[in-house]
């Protein structure tokens, strides 16, 4: 079984309740990679027998650090309409709540559509060299990241860049067919924008992340295990917090997801 599928597997533990476990394959500097934690929380919605439709939006709030070990996920539909459904999700360890989340799922219908943010003109994945080193933390090794621009600072010397933009091709390593869970995790692969803007290993922590899904199940199946082009940039740094927005397209140029997160940093 793929390491990702092992990491997001949840065991039923009662009505609207599942048991999960952190995965060493997705370990970060402290606790697990936030993207895998978000995917685990969304998995409770995806497995719920009352789910209507596919994810349209998902917000996860990191209330406390998830410790290595077991956790419990609770998910319930707060309201179900004709074609949309609103969810409340909570992740607990012991008696403590460590993650809160909300989700909107919906039955998508064929309508007129257009994309105002086109795929940037960039080299194809095969023309971009893969990194020749292992990641500083384990979860990075679960992804094939091919940086086009805005990679990790070559030297941590405190120098400032003119912007925090990063562009890269990325997919699971080894390749795995895309679904809503892996797309959620992939939406968080961008390293903190403050490291790009100022080459200093500043302590950070994501406070909240929202993922907007522009693709339905059919688009994800058509994408398969191909690369996604990710582009991320911050918009402002002030008083210990910054935001970063990102977009991800498949190789066919379809915009699959946009995401926005707020990150705490410490001077």
C-alpha positions as CSV (number, residue, x, y, z in Angstrom):
1,X,0.0,0.0,0.0
2,X,1.2,3.5,-0.8
3,X,2.6,5.4,2.2
4,X,-0.1,8.1,1.7
5,X,-2.9,5.6,1.9
6,X,-1.5,4.1,5.0
7,X,-1.2,7.5,6.6
8,X,-4.8,8.6,5.9
9,X,-6.4,5.3,6.8
10,X,-9.0,5.6,9.6
11,X,-10.8,2.9,11.5
12,X,-14.5,3.3,12.5
13,X,-14.9,3.9,16.2
14,X,-18.6,4.7,16.5
15,X,-21.1,6.9,14.8
16,X,-19.3,9.8,13.2
17,X,-16.0,8.8,14.9
18,X,-12.8,7.3,13.6
19,X,-9.4,6.4,15.0
20,X,-6.2,7.3,13.3
21,X,-2.4,7.3,13.9
22,X,0.3,9.7,12.9
23,X,2.7,8.4,10.2
24,X,6.5,8.6,10.6
25,X,6.7,8.7,6.8
26,X,5.2,12.3,7.0
27,X,7.1,13.5,10.0
28,X,8.0,17.2,10.2
29,X,10.4,19.1,12.4
30,X,7.8,19.0,15.2
31,X,4.9,16.5,14.8
32,X,3.5,15.5,11.4
33,X,3.4,17.5,8.1
34,X,0.4,19.7,8.2
35,X,-0.9,18.6,4.8
36,X,-1.2,15.0,5.9
37,X,-3.0,16.1,9.1
38,X,-5.5,18.1,7.0
39,X,-6.0,15.1,4.7
40,X,-6.7,12.8,7.7
41,X,-9.3,15.2,9.0
42,X,-11.0,15.4,5.5
43,X,-10.9,11.6,5.3
44,X,-13.5,11.4,8.1
45,X,-15.9,13.4,5.8
46,X,-15.0,11.3,2.8
47,X,-15.7,8.1,4.7
48,X,-18.9,9.3,6.4
49,X,-22.0,7.4,5.2
50,X,-24.1,10.5,5.1
51,X,-21.7,12.5,2.8
52,X,-23.4,14.3,-0.1
53,X,-21.2,15.1,-3.2
54,X,-17.5,16.0,-3.3
55,X,-15.5,18.6,-1.4
56,X,-15.8,22.2,-2.6
57,X,-14.1,24.0,0.3
58,X,-12.2,22.8,3.4
59,X,-10.8,24.9,6.2
60,X,-8.6,23.3,8.9
61,X,-7.4,25.2,12.0
62,X,-4.3,24.0,13.8
63,X,-5.3,24.7,17.4
64,X,-2.4,22.8,18.9
65,X,0.5,20.6,17.9
66,X,-0.5,17.0,17.0
67,X,1.7,14.6,19.0
68,X,3.0,11.4,17.5
69,X,0.6,8.6,18.2
70,X,-3.2,7.9,18.1
71,X,-5.9,10.5,17.5
72,X,-9.7,10.5,17.2
73,X,-11.6,12.3,14.4
74,X,-15.2,13.3,14.8
75,X,-17.2,14.5,11.8
76,X,-20.9,15.4,11.5
77,X,-23.0,17.1,8.9
78,X,-24.3,20.4,10.4
79,X,-26.7,21.0,7.6
80,X,-27.7,19.2,4.4
81,X,-29.4,21.1,1.6
82,X,-30.6,19.9,-1.8
83,X,-27.1,19.9,-3.4
84,X,-24.7,21.2,-0.6
85,X,-23.7,19.9,2.8
86,X,-21.9,21.6,5.6
87,X,-19.6,19.7,7.9
88,X,-17.9,20.2,11.3
89,X,-14.8,18.2,12.1
90,X,-12.7,17.9,15.2
91,X,-9.5,16.0,15.9
92,X,-8.7,15.1,19.5
93,X,-5.9,13.5,21.4
94,X,-7.0,12.3,24.8
95,X,-9.4,15.0,26.1
96,X,-7.7,17.8,24.1
97,X,-8.9,19.3,20.8
98,X,-5.9,19.8,18.5
99,X,-7.7,20.4,15.2
100,X,-11.0,22.0,14.2
101,X,-12.2,22.1,10.7
102,X,-15.2,22.8,8.5
103,X,-16.0,21.5,5.0
104,X,-18.5,22.1,2.3
105,X,-19.4,19.2,-0.1
106,X,-21.7,19.5,-3.0
107,X,-23.2,17.7,-6.0
108,X,-21.5,19.4,-9.0
109,X,-23.5,20.1,-12.1
110,X,-22.3,20.9,-15.6
111,X,-22.3,24.7,-16.2
112,X,-20.5,27.4,-18.1
113,X,-17.0,27.9,-16.8
114,X,-13.8,29.8,-17.4
115,X,-10.4,30.2,-15.7
116,X,-9.1,33.6,-15.1
117,X,-5.7,32.4,-13.8
118,X,-4.1,30.4,-16.6
119,X,-1.3,28.0,-16.3
120,X,2.0,30.0,-16.3
121,X,4.4,29.6,-19.1
122,X,7.0,27.2,-17.6
123,X,9.2,24.3,-18.7
124,X,7.6,20.8,-18.7
125,X,8.3,18.6,-15.7
126,X,10.7,16.4,-17.7
127,X,12.8,19.5,-18.5
128,X,13.2,20.5,-14.8
129,X,15.8,18.6,-12.7
130,X,14.7,16.8,-9.6
131,X,16.6,17.7,-6.4
132,X,19.7,15.6,-5.8
133,X,19.4,15.6,-2.0
134,X,17.1,14.2,0.7
135,X,14.8,16.6,2.5
136,X,15.7,18.0,5.9
137,X,12.5,16.4,7.2
138,X,11.0,13.1,6.3
139,X,7.8,14.2,4.7
140,X,9.6,16.0,1.9
141,X,10.8,12.7,0.7
142,X,7.2,11.7,0.0
143,X,7.1,14.2,-2.9
144,X,8.8,14.7,-6.2
145,X,9.4,18.4,-6.2
146,X,11.0,20.1,-9.2
147,X,11.5,23.7,-8.5
148,X,11.3,26.1,-11.5
149,X,11.8,29.3,-9.5
150,X,11.9,30.3,-5.8
151,X,13.4,27.2,-4.3
152,X,14.9,26.8,-0.8
153,X,17.5,29.5,-0.1
154,X,21.0,28.3,-1.2
155,X,22.5,30.1,1.9
156,X,20.7,31.0,5.1
157,X,22.4,34.4,5.4
158,X,19.4,36.6,6.1
159,X,19.4,38.2,2.6
160,X,16.1,39.4,1.3
161,X,14.4,38.6,-2.0
162,X,12.2,41.0,-3.9
163,X,9.2,38.6,-3.6
164,X,8.3,35.3,-2.1
165,X,7.0,33.5,-5.2
166,X,7.7,29.9,-5.8
167,X,6.9,27.7,-8.9
168,X,7.4,24.0,-8.9
169,X,6.1,20.8,-10.5
170,X,5.2,18.3,-7.8
171,X,3.5,14.9,-7.3
172,X,3.5,12.1,-4.8
173,X,6.7,10.0,-4.6
174,X,6.2,7.3,-5.7
175,X,3.5,8.4,-8.1
176,X,-0.1,7.9,-7.0
177,X,-3.4,8.7,-8.7
178,X,-4.7,12.0,-7.5
179,X,-7.8,12.3,-5.3
180,X,-9.3,14.9,-3.0
181,X,-7.2,13.7,0.0
182,X,-3.8,13.8,-1.8
183,X,-4.8,17.1,-3.4
184,X,-5.4,18.5,0.1
185,X,-2.0,17.4,1.3
186,X,-0.3,18.7,-1.9
187,X,-1.8,22.1,-1.3
188,X,0.5,22.4,1.8
189,X,3.8,21.4,0.2
190,X,5.0,25.0,-0.1
191,X,7.7,25.9,2.4
192,X,6.9,29.0,4.5
193,X,7.1,32.2,2.4
194,X,9.0,34.0,5.1
195,X,12.0,31.7,4.4
196,X,11.8,32.7,0.7
197,X,11.4,36.4,1.4
198,X,14.2,36.5,4.0
199,X,16.7,33.6,4.1
200,X,16.5,33.1,7.8
201,X,15.3,29.9,9.6
202,X,12.5,31.7,11.4
203,X,10.3,29.5,13.6
204,X,6.8,29.2,12.1
205,X,3.5,27.4,12.5
206,X,0.4,27.3,10.3
207,X,-2.6,28.6,12.1
208,X,-5.3,28.0,9.5
209,X,-5.5,26.8,5.9
210,X,-8.4,26.8,3.5
211,X,-8.5,24.8,0.3
212,X,-10.9,25.5,-2.5
213,X,-11.5,22.7,-5.0
214,X,-12.2,23.8,-8.5
215,X,-12.1,20.2,-9.9
216,X,-14.6,17.4,-9.5
217,X,-13.8,13.7,-9.3
218,X,-13.7,13.3,-13.1
219,X,-10.9,15.9,-13.5
220,X,-8.9,14.2,-10.8
221,X,-9.2,10.9,-12.5
222,X,-8.1,12.4,-15.7
223,X,-5.1,13.9,-14.0
224,X,-4.0,10.5,-12.8
225,X,-0.6,10.4,-11.3
226,X,0.8,13.3,-13.4
227,X,2.6,16.3,-12.0
228,X,0.8,19.4,-10.7
229,X,2.2,22.9,-11.2
230,X,2.1,24.8,-7.9
231,X,2.6,28.5,-7.5
232,X,2.7,30.2,-4.1
233,X,3.3,33.7,-2.8
234,X,2.7,35.7,0.3
235,X,0.8,39.0,0.4
236,X,1.9,40.5,3.7
237,X,4.1,40.0,6.8
238,X,3.2,41.9,9.9
239,X,3.2,41.6,13.7
240,X,4.0,37.9,13.8
241,X,1.7,36.6,11.1
242,X,1.8,36.3,7.3
243,X,-0.5,34.8,4.7
244,X,0.3,32.8,1.6
245,X,-1.9,32.0,-1.4
246,X,-1.3,29.2,-3.9
247,X,-2.7,27.7,-7.1
248,X,-2.3,24.2,-8.5
249,X,-2.9,23.2,-12.2
250,X,-2.5,19.8,-13.8
251,X,-0.3,19.3,-16.9
252,X,-3.4,19.9,-19.1
253,X,-3.6,23.4,-17.7
254,X,-6.7,22.9,-15.6
255,X,-6.9,24.8,-12.4
256,X,-7.6,22.2,-9.8
257,X,-7.3,24.0,-6.5
258,X,-6.5,27.3,-4.8
259,X,-5.5,27.7,-1.2
260,X,-4.9,30.4,1.4
261,X,-3.3,30.0,4.8
262,X,-2.2,32.2,7.7
263,X,1.1,31.4,9.4
264,X,2.6,32.5,12.7
265,X,6.2,33.4,12.9
266,X,8.5,34.2,15.8
267,X,11.3,36.7,15.8
